[in-house]
Amino acid sequence: MTQVNRNKAETFDSLLRRFQRRVQSSGKVLQAKKIRFHKRDVSKTKRHDSALRREDKRKSYEYQLKTGQLKEEFQRKGPPKR
């Protein structure tokens, strides 16, 4: 924890500025940002399962489109992705 003691006849603005400099130089802000925006690596099996699920959904969508089971408003625009 960063601590700053107020000197005699020191204004609040200068105290705040000194505190901010200490916090910045300690690197705590950068460390907090790294922790906040860190994404965990997804395991290989989860990625594989997700890819299989997407492929099944795509095949199901194409089948429904060919057989006329989808309404006009639900059809995607453009060719299906491969």
C-alpha positions as CSV (number, residue, x, y, z in Angstrom):
1,M,0.0,0.0,0.0
2,T,1.4,3.4,-1.0
3,Q,1.5,5.9,1.8
4,V,2.2,9.7,1.7
5,N,2.3,11.9,4.7
6,R,1.4,15.6,4.4
7,N,4.2,18.1,5.0
8,K,3.7,21.4,6.8
9,A,2.2,24.1,4.7
10,E,1.6,21.6,1.8
11,T,-1.5,22.1,-0.3
12,F,-3.8,19.2,-1.0
13,D,-3.1,19.4,-4.7
14,S,0.6,18.9,-4.3
15,L,0.0,16.1,-1.8
16,L,-2.3,14.4,-4.3
17,R,0.2,14.9,-7.1
18,R,3.0,13.3,-5.0
19,F,0.7,10.4,-4.2
20,Q,-0.1,9.8,-7.8
21,R,3.5,9.8,-8.8
22,R,4.3,7.3,-6.1
23,V,1.5,5.0,-7.2
24,Q,2.6,5.3,-10.9
25,S,6.2,4.5,-10.1
26,S,5.3,1.5,-8.0
27,G,3.7,-0.2,-11.0
28,K,0.5,-1.2,-9.1
29,V,-1.7,0.4,-11.8
30,L,-0.1,-1.7,-14.6
31,Q,-0.3,-4.8,-12.5
32,A,-4.0,-4.3,-11.8
33,K,-4.7,-3.7,-15.5
34,K,-2.9,-6.9,-16.4
35,I,-5.0,-8.9,-14.0
36,R,-8.2,-7.3,-15.0
37,F,-7.8,-7.9,-18.8
38,H,-6.1,-11.3,-18.6
39,K,-7.9,-14.1,-20.5
40,R,-7.3,-17.6,-19.5
41,D,-6.2,-20.1,-22.2
42,V,-9.0,-22.4,-23.3
43,S,-8.1,-26.1,-23.1
44,K,-7.7,-28.0,-26.4
45,T,-10.7,-30.2,-25.6
46,K,-13.0,-27.2,-25.0
47,R,-11.9,-25.6,-28.3
48,H,-12.5,-28.9,-30.1
49,D,-15.9,-29.3,-28.6
50,S,-16.8,-25.8,-29.5
51,A,-15.7,-26.3,-33.1
52,L,-17.8,-29.5,-33.4
53,R,-20.8,-27.7,-32.0
54,R,-20.4,-24.9,-34.5
55,E,-20.1,-27.4,-37.4
56,D,-23.2,-29.3,-36.3
57,K,-25.2,-26.0,-36.1
58,R,-24.0,-25.0,-39.5
59,K,-25.0,-28.3,-41.0
60,S,-28.4,-28.2,-39.3
61,Y,-28.9,-24.6,-40.7
62,E,-28.0,-25.6,-44.2
63,Y,-30.3,-28.6,-44.1
64,Q,-33.2,-26.5,-42.8
65,L,-32.5,-23.9,-45.5
66,K,-32.5,-26.6,-48.3
67,T,-35.7,-28.2,-47.1
68,G,-37.6,-24.9,-46.7
69,Q,-38.0,-25.2,-42.9
70,L,-36.6,-21.7,-42.3
71,K,-38.7,-18.6,-42.9
72,E,-37.4,-15.8,-45.2
73,E,-36.7,-13.4,-42.3
74,F,-34.4,-15.9,-40.5
75,Q,-32.1,-16.6,-43.5
76,R,-28.6,-15.3,-43.4
77,K,-27.4,-12.9,-46.0
78,G,-24.5,-14.2,-48.1
79,P,-23.1,-17.6,-48.5
80,P,-22.6,-19.9,-45.5
81,K,-19.1,-19.9,-44.0
82,R,-17.0,-23.0,-44.4
